[in-house]
Amino acid sequence: MTMARRSLLEQARSENGIRTMRLEGAEGAAHLESTGMNHVDESSTFDLVSRSIQVGYYVVRDTLMTPARMDGPAHLDGPEPRIFFTFVVSGAISIRQSGRTRRVGVGEACILFEADRYTISVLERSRFISVGVPARAADSRGVVADTKLKLLPSQQLLVASARAFFLGLFRPQAFPLQPVEQIRATRAIDSLLLSLLASAQESTDHSRSKSAVERSVITNFISTHFTSSELSTSTVAAHYGMSTRSLQRLFSEVNQSVSENIQQRRLEHAVAILLDDRFVELSVEGVALRSGFAGSDQLRRAIAQEMDTTPTELRQKAMRRESIT
């Protein structure tokens, strides 16, 4: 199954609300330790409050907890290795992986790859925001030059902006998100985290790191302009003063070409509109044109290829789900 198809299916299935979990005292500590991968320093005073939301393929958690240690992942050969972005709001945590230990204090952030086992220690009562994403989402955009644990300093403006953005997502009045809002929020998270990844690369291979940054910039440009039917590999190349061949070579190192990236953005946008009951009167042709497709036939072919359905069937299924709920 292609990444585009998986992203579309996850968009349609994702939960649409804030989930809250609270663990307290010895009973809560025992529950946390039951996996065999966690240890609580003082069970009698243990306290954990975690809120989580899912936006597309991103899972965002806002956690406030007393000191504890968490090990992971249990299995490195699992089907879905992830990348975690963690932003410390208060207190401090430390992360150890592959011989590296990083202390992350207030205002700082770190990027953790499930490339090797790791230990996260909450050093004091701390609040932190963590964002988990399948590694394939970043790999396909070509910005991962190495998978070492990375610390992002508090002085970096993008870190503060990202932390404020994720804290803002936990406003109860923001939910439930309509499908179009889901895709817009997903796109905003894409841009933030891909920019953080690109800026954090410490690869000794300078040319590889430079290529990762260039791909990130181009990917963000596509995310902004995909609704124009004129956008194509050749027009993107012309915008950046490159030949089409040079642009294709830049993306040949990763799993998704420029044309596939444009197609995925358009398809995600079209599916979001089809799932959104506010656009039920908009024709399939109108959905196609709003999403950057040349017309309804092109949209139908894309949905048939990636989702084995039609725009009309997709819309009808969404309407049936709405009527049930």
N, C-alpha and C positions, 0 to 999 in steps of 0.2 A: 504494500500500500504506500502511495507517495506521501510525502510530508504535507503537500497541499490538501490531499483528501483527508488525512488524519486531522489536520487543523480544522477543516470544515466540520467534520463529525464531532470533534471535541467542542467546537463552538455551539453546535446544536444541543449537545448533551449537558453542558456545564451547569452546575448549580447556580442559582441566582439569588443569593442572599448572604447575610453575615451569620456564620456559625460560631458559637461560643462554647468553650470547654473550660471548666474550673476544677482543679484538684487541690485539696487542702489536707494538712496534717499527715498523720501516719498512714491513713487509708489512701490518701492521694499519692503519697510517696511510694507506697506498695504497688499501686496501679502503674505508676510511671516506670518502676523498676521491674515490672513483670515480664518485659521483653528480654531482660537479661543484658540489655545494652545501655542502661541508664543507672546512675547512682545518685542518690540524694544525700547531701552532706548532713543535714539535721532534719530528720523526718517529722519531729514534733512541731516545728515551726514552718514546715514546707508549705508553699503557696504558689500556685500557678494559675494564671488566667490567660487564655489564648483565644483570640478571635481570628477567623480565617474567611477568606473569600476566594472565589475562582473567577478569573477573567480570561476567557479563551483557554489557552494551555498554561497560563500562569496561575500559580497558587500563592497567595499573599497572606502571611501570618503576622499578627501583632501580638507579641508575647511579653507578659510581665511575670517574672518568677524569681524565687529565692535561689541560693547557690545549689548547683547540681552539675553532674557530668554526663554527657551524652556521647555515645560512640556510634559510628556508622561508616559506610553502609554495611548491612549484614552480609550482602552478597555482591561482589564486584562484577560478577558475570550476569547480572540481571539485564533484562531487555531494555531498560530505560535509564541509563545514567543521567544524572541531573547536574545543573549548575545552580548554586545558591548565592544570592546577593543578600548580605546582612547589613543592616544599618542600625547602629546603637543609638538609642534615644536617651537612655540614662543608665548609670552603672557601668559595668565593664565585663567583657567576656574574653576568653583566649581560645585559640584554635591551633591544634597541632596536627600536622600532616606531612609525611615524607621527610621527617627530621626538621621541618620548619615549624616554629611557634610564633604566632602573631597575637599580640594583645590589642584588642579593639576597644577603644574608649569612647566617651560621649562625642558624638558628631562624626566619628569615623565609620568606615564601612570596610567590608572585605568581600572577596569573590572566592568561593570554594567550589572546586570541581570534584565530582565523584570518580576521580581517576585512581584514587588510593584511599585506604581507610583513614579515618580522622577521629579526633576527640575534641568536642566543644565543652569548655568549662565556663559555667556562669560564676564569676568570681564574687559577686555581691548581688543584692537585689537589683535586677536589671530589667530594662524594657528594650526590646529590639524588634525591628521589622525584618522579616526574611521573605525573599521572593524566590520560589523554585520554578525552574523551567527545564524541560527536556533538553539535553545537550544538543540534540539534532537541530533544534530551532536556531541555535547560534552557529553550529557547524555549517548549515546550509547557506548562511550569509557570509561565511568565510572570514570571521573576525577572531577566531580562536587560533592563535599562533602557538601558545603553550598552555599547559593546564596546571601551572604552579599556583599555590595559594597566594592571593594578592591582597595587600592592604591599601585602602584608598584613604588618603589623609583628609581631615576635616576642612582644610583650607581649600580643597577643590570645590568650586562652585557647583558643579554638576552633582556632587554627593549630597549637598544640602538641598538642592532642588528635587532630587529623586526622593529623599527621605520625606520632604514635605508633601510631595505628590502622593506617595503611598499612604501616609497618615490620612490624607484627605479622602482616600477611597473608602475609609471606614465610617463615613457618615450614613446613618440609617436611612436618611431621606433619599439617598442616591439609589436605593434598591426598591423594587427589582429593576435591573438594567434592561432596557429594550435591546433587541438584537443589534440595531445600528449603533447604539451607545456602547454595547459590548465590543464591537469591532473597532470603534474609535478609541476606546480605552486600551484595547490590545495593541493597537498601532502606536499609541503614545508610550506604552510600556516598552514595546519593541525599540522605539527610537532612544529612550532613556538608557535602557540596559545595554543595547548594542554600542552606544556611545561610550558608556562606562567600560565595557569590555575592550573596545579599541584603544582607549586611553591608557588602560592598565597593562597592556601587553609589554612583557619584559624580555622578549625573545632576543637572543644574541644574534639571530639572523635578521639583520636590519631590513633587508629587502623584503623578507617575508612579513615582518611587522608593518612596514610601509604599505604593502599590498593589502593587508587586513584593514588598515585605516581607510585606504582608498575605496575598498569594497563597502565599508560601513557608510561612507559619505554618499556613494552612489545608491545604495539601498535606501537610505533616508530620502534621497531625491525622488526615487521611484514611489515611495510611500506617499509623497506629497502630490505627485503629478499623474498617478496612474489613471485617474478618471478622464484624462484627455485621450481621445481615441487616436491622436497623433503620436502618442508616446510609443516608442519602439526601441530596439537595440541601436538602430542607426541614429535616431534623434537623441538618445542618451549619450552616445559617443560624441556626436556633434556638440552637445552642450558642454562637454568637458574637454573639447579640443583633441579628441582621440580618434584613431581609426576604429572601424567596427571590429577589425581583427584584433587590435590591441585590447579592446574592451572584452571581447570574448576570451582572450588569453588570460586576462586578469581574473575572470570567474571560472576558468577551467580547473583551478585548484580545488574548487568546492563542489557541493552536490546540486547546485541550482544555478542555471544560466540566467542571464539578464531577462531573456524573453519569458522564461518560466517564472521568474520573480514578478514580472509585470502581470502575467496571467494569474498568478496566485492572488495578488492584491485585488485584482478586478473580480475574481471569483468570490473571494471572501466578502467583498463589499456587496456584490449582487445577492449572495445567499443571506446576508444580514438584512437586506431590504425585503427579500421574499419572506423571511421569518417574522418580520415586524408588522403587526396588525395595523399600524398607522399608515402603511403604504398598500393596503389591500386593494385599493382602487387603481393603483398604478399598473399599467399594462406590462407584460413581459418585455415588450420592446422598450418601454420607458425605463424599466429596471436595467436593461442592457446598456442603454445609452448613458444613463447616470453613472454606470460603473466603468465606462471606458471601452465597452465592446462596440464593434461596428454595427451590431444589430442583434435581434432576438435569436437568429439562427446560430450565430457564433456563441451566444450564451448557452443555448440548448446543447450544443456539441460539448462545450466545456463541462457543464453539469453532468451530462451523460457519461463523460469519460472519467470524471473524478468521483462522482457520487452515485452512479448507476440509477439515476432518476431523471425527472424532468422538472423545470421550474414550476409548472402547475401542480404536480404531485407534491413537491416540496412545500409549496404554500398551503395546499389542502391539509397535509399532515400537521403543519404548525397550527392551523385553525382548529383542527380536531383536538389537539392538545389543550389549546386555550379554552375550548368549550367544556372539556372534562374538568379542568381546574376552576 
